[in-house]
């Protein structure tokens, strides 16, 4: 499997009772497994650093407003650091950690309350929803997008290829 530094943080989640270690470990394992599958599938084999941050809706709304000027919550946001285009690193835009030599690809922020609500709405498990949102965020970090029909089709097909075997999409 791919070797990478996986920074996992939660912020201000006491209101939804996700401060316990079991929930954190479950989400950590789930996201790591999803990322391992995605990076192997896409062919990114170098060591990377990525931060996964779970927040509540209030914090997500603030982040969304500050960075996208949209004053409402959302399910997932990505903040790329190194430049990619459709899974290919643009070396001139690469940012490496000077201590570890790992490629720093960025941060994925997930609203846990939004993920829980979406899992209920779509009638599937919270694990499936977290896996999907983490993958969606990772794909944005490595240069995939859905700004037009063609790019959306490519990105959504890739999501199906990667986790479609574990969860129905």
C-alpha beads as a LAMMPS data file, in Angstrom:
LAMMPS data file: protein, C-alpha beads

169 atoms
168 bonds

1 atom types
1 bond types

-500.0 500.0 xlo xhi
-500.0 500.0 ylo yhi
-500.0 500.0 zlo zhi

Masses

1 110.0

Atoms # bond

1 1 1 0.000 0.000 0.000
2 1 1 0.947 3.630 -0.438
3 1 1 2.988 5.152 2.363
4 1 1 1.818 8.545 3.440
5 1 1 1.491 10.782 6.417
6 1 1 -2.124 10.989 7.415
7 1 1 -2.998 13.943 9.628
8 1 1 -6.422 13.497 11.193
9 1 1 -8.103 16.267 13.168
10 1 1 -11.516 17.031 14.525
11 1 1 -12.645 20.486 15.457
12 1 1 -15.556 21.599 17.636
13 1 1 -17.514 18.340 17.447
14 1 1 -18.679 18.041 21.039
15 1 1 -22.249 18.882 20.018
16 1 1 -22.468 15.740 17.877
17 1 1 -20.673 13.376 20.258
18 1 1 -17.762 12.419 18.023
19 1 1 -14.968 13.183 20.441
20 1 1 -14.684 9.566 21.541
21 1 1 -11.620 7.656 20.400
22 1 1 -13.560 4.743 18.860
23 1 1 -15.337 7.012 16.378
24 1 1 -12.076 8.767 15.522
25 1 1 -10.288 5.454 14.952
26 1 1 -13.133 4.103 12.813
27 1 1 -13.104 7.194 10.598
28 1 1 -9.294 7.195 10.456
29 1 1 -9.193 3.557 9.269
30 1 1 -12.023 4.133 6.818
31 1 1 -10.432 7.203 5.218
32 1 1 -6.992 5.568 5.123
33 1 1 -8.431 2.510 3.343
34 1 1 -10.268 4.735 0.866
35 1 1 -7.133 6.783 0.175
36 1 1 -4.996 3.648 -0.195
37 1 1 -7.423 2.302 -2.808
38 1 1 -7.654 5.631 -4.643
39 1 1 -3.934 6.374 -4.778
40 1 1 -3.114 2.844 -5.921
41 1 1 -5.870 2.952 -8.558
42 1 1 -4.700 6.309 -9.905
43 1 1 -1.030 5.348 -9.722
44 1 1 0.237 7.853 -7.182
45 1 1 2.856 5.766 -5.410
46 1 1 5.056 8.400 -3.798
47 1 1 4.810 9.338 -0.153
48 1 1 2.298 12.105 0.472
49 1 1 0.988 14.253 3.293
50 1 1 -2.719 15.011 3.496
51 1 1 -4.814 16.410 6.343
52 1 1 -8.369 15.233 6.959
53 1 1 -10.333 17.593 9.180
54 1 1 -13.815 16.856 10.491
55 1 1 -15.791 19.929 11.529
56 1 1 -19.332 20.833 12.524
57 1 1 -21.702 22.764 10.240
58 1 1 -20.985 26.108 11.890
59 1 1 -17.265 25.817 11.236
60 1 1 -17.841 24.506 7.698
61 1 1 -20.091 27.484 6.967
62 1 1 -17.342 29.841 8.181
63 1 1 -14.684 28.099 6.067
64 1 1 -16.956 28.071 3.013
65 1 1 -17.719 31.776 3.436
66 1 1 -14.049 32.723 3.943
67 1 1 -12.692 30.723 1.014
68 1 1 -15.568 30.611 -1.476
69 1 1 -17.786 33.539 -0.424
70 1 1 -20.697 31.123 0.012
71 1 1 -22.443 31.742 3.328
72 1 1 -23.758 28.233 3.969
73 1 1 -22.439 24.867 5.022
74 1 1 -21.388 22.163 2.572
75 1 1 -20.374 18.537 2.870
76 1 1 -16.710 18.604 1.797
77 1 1 -14.095 21.181 0.831
78 1 1 -10.597 20.609 -0.515
79 1 1 -7.593 22.872 -0.291
80 1 1 -4.844 21.693 -2.658
81 1 1 -1.245 22.639 -2.003
82 1 1 0.665 20.869 -4.774
83 1 1 -0.547 21.269 -8.334
84 1 1 -2.086 18.301 -10.127
85 1 1 -4.017 17.863 -13.336
86 1 1 -6.279 14.808 -13.527
87 1 1 -4.082 12.799 -11.157
88 1 1 -0.768 13.873 -12.685
89 1 1 1.598 15.959 -10.574
90 1 1 2.696 19.203 -12.180
91 1 1 6.233 19.071 -10.823
92 1 1 6.764 22.836 -11.029
93 1 1 3.873 23.209 -8.565
94 1 1 4.972 20.468 -6.156
95 1 1 5.455 21.248 -2.479
96 1 1 7.554 18.784 -0.456
97 1 1 7.999 18.571 3.304
98 1 1 11.679 19.424 3.885
99 1 1 11.925 17.019 6.851
100 1 1 10.211 13.928 5.410
101 1 1 10.451 14.495 1.672
102 1 1 6.732 13.669 1.388
103 1 1 4.688 15.471 -1.238
104 1 1 2.206 17.764 0.530
105 1 1 -1.062 17.549 -1.385
106 1 1 -3.405 19.534 0.866
107 1 1 -6.367 19.389 3.226
108 1 1 -9.819 17.810 3.022
109 1 1 -12.457 19.276 5.342
110 1 1 -15.614 17.231 5.955
111 1 1 -18.733 18.365 7.793
112 1 1 -19.647 15.423 9.990
113 1 1 -23.240 16.597 10.658
114 1 1 -23.759 17.033 6.910
115 1 1 -22.310 13.563 6.266
116 1 1 -24.660 12.051 8.857
117 1 1 -27.681 13.837 7.364
118 1 1 -26.741 12.802 3.818
119 1 1 -26.257 9.171 4.870
120 1 1 -29.775 9.183 6.339
121 1 1 -31.221 10.975 3.306
122 1 1 -29.591 8.594 0.814
123 1 1 -30.409 5.608 3.050
124 1 1 -26.885 4.287 3.309
125 1 1 -24.323 3.991 6.094
126 1 1 -22.291 6.819 7.571
127 1 1 -19.201 4.782 6.645
128 1 1 -20.186 4.857 2.983
129 1 1 -20.830 8.596 3.124
130 1 1 -17.520 9.389 4.869
131 1 1 -15.681 7.179 2.381
132 1 1 -17.352 8.926 -0.548
133 1 1 -16.722 12.446 0.786
134 1 1 -13.080 11.680 1.605
135 1 1 -12.548 10.256 -1.877
136 1 1 -14.301 13.211 -3.480
137 1 1 -12.067 15.592 -1.544
138 1 1 -8.920 13.638 -2.426
139 1 1 -9.799 13.693 -6.115
140 1 1 -10.101 17.473 -5.951
141 1 1 -6.664 17.640 -4.296
142 1 1 -5.119 15.717 -7.180
143 1 1 -6.643 17.825 -9.913
144 1 1 -10.037 16.332 -10.733
145 1 1 -13.058 18.590 -10.891
146 1 1 -16.680 18.735 -11.993
147 1 1 -16.949 22.243 -13.394
148 1 1 -18.260 20.998 -16.756
149 1 1 -20.127 17.897 -17.951
150 1 1 -17.050 16.162 -19.352
151 1 1 -14.937 16.656 -16.206
152 1 1 -17.879 15.692 -13.995
153 1 1 -18.377 12.442 -15.888
154 1 1 -14.662 11.612 -15.629
155 1 1 -14.515 12.373 -11.893
156 1 1 -17.731 10.545 -11.004
157 1 1 -16.743 7.478 -13.039
158 1 1 -13.416 7.410 -11.205
159 1 1 -15.251 7.555 -7.866
160 1 1 -17.373 4.566 -8.929
161 1 1 -14.296 2.606 -10.028
162 1 1 -12.554 3.200 -6.710
163 1 1 -15.293 2.585 -4.129
164 1 1 -18.083 1.158 -6.227
165 1 1 -17.025 -2.339 -5.240
166 1 1 -17.370 -1.593 -1.536
167 1 1 -20.464 0.560 -1.672
168 1 1 -23.140 1.061 -4.268
169 1 1 -22.907 4.560 -5.671

Bonds

1 1 1 2
2 1 2 3
3 1 3 4
4 1 4 5
5 1 5 6
6 1 6 7
7 1 7 8
8 1 8 9
9 1 9 10
10 1 10 11
11 1 11 12
12 1 12 13
13 1 13 14
14 1 14 15
15 1 15 16
16 1 16 17
17 1 17 18
18 1 18 19
19 1 19 20
20 1 20 21
21 1 21 22
22 1 22 23
23 1 23 24
24 1 24 25
25 1 25 26
26 1 26 27
27 1 27 28
28 1 28 29
29 1 29 30
30 1 30 31
31 1 31 32
32 1 32 33
33 1 33 34
34 1 34 35
35 1 35 36
36 1 36 37
37 1 37 38
38 1 38 39
39 1 39 40
40 1 40 41
41 1 41 42
42 1 42 43
43 1 43 44
44 1 44 45
45 1 45 46
46 1 46 47
47 1 47 48
48 1 48 49
49 1 49 50
50 1 50 51
51 1 51 52
52 1 52 53
53 1 53 54
54 1 54 55
55 1 55 56
56 1 56 57
57 1 57 58
58 1 58 59
59 1 59 60
60 1 60 61
61 1 61 62
62 1 62 63
63 1 63 64
64 1 64 65
65 1 65 66
66 1 66 67
67 1 67 68
68 1 68 69
69 1 69 70
70 1 70 71
71 1 71 72
72 1 72 73
73 1 73 74
74 1 74 75
75 1 75 76
76 1 76 77
77 1 77 78
78 1 78 79
79 1 79 80
80 1 80 81
81 1 81 82
82 1 82 83
83 1 83 84
84 1 84 85
85 1 85 86
86 1 86 87
87 1 87 88
88 1 88 89
89 1 89 90
90 1 90 91
91 1 91 92
92 1 92 93
93 1 93 94
94 1 94 95
95 1 95 96
96 1 96 97
97 1 97 98
98 1 98 99
99 1 99 100
100 1 100 101
101 1 101 102
102 1 102 103
103 1 103 104
104 1 104 105
105 1 105 106
106 1 106 107
107 1 107 108
108 1 108 109
109 1 109 110
110 1 110 111
111 1 111 112
112 1 112 113
113 1 113 114
114 1 114 115
115 1 115 116
116 1 116 117
117 1 117 118
118 1 118 119
119 1 119 120
120 1 120 121
121 1 121 122
122 1 122 123
123 1 123 124
124 1 124 125
125 1 125 126
126 1 126 127
127 1 127 128
128 1 128 129
129 1 129 130
130 1 130 131
131 1 131 132
132 1 132 133
133 1 133 134
134 1 134 135
135 1 135 136
136 1 136 137
137 1 137 138
138 1 138 139
139 1 139 140
140 1 140 141
141 1 141 142
142 1 142 143
143 1 143 144
144 1 144 145
145 1 145 146
146 1 146 147
147 1 147 148
148 1 148 149
149 1 149 150
150 1 150 151
151 1 151 152
152 1 152 153
153 1 153 154
154 1 154 155
155 1 155 156
156 1 156 157
157 1 157 158
158 1 158 159
159 1 159 160
160 1 160 161
161 1 161 162
162 1 162 163
163 1 163 164
164 1 164 165
165 1 165 166
166 1 166 167
167 1 167 168
168 1 168 169
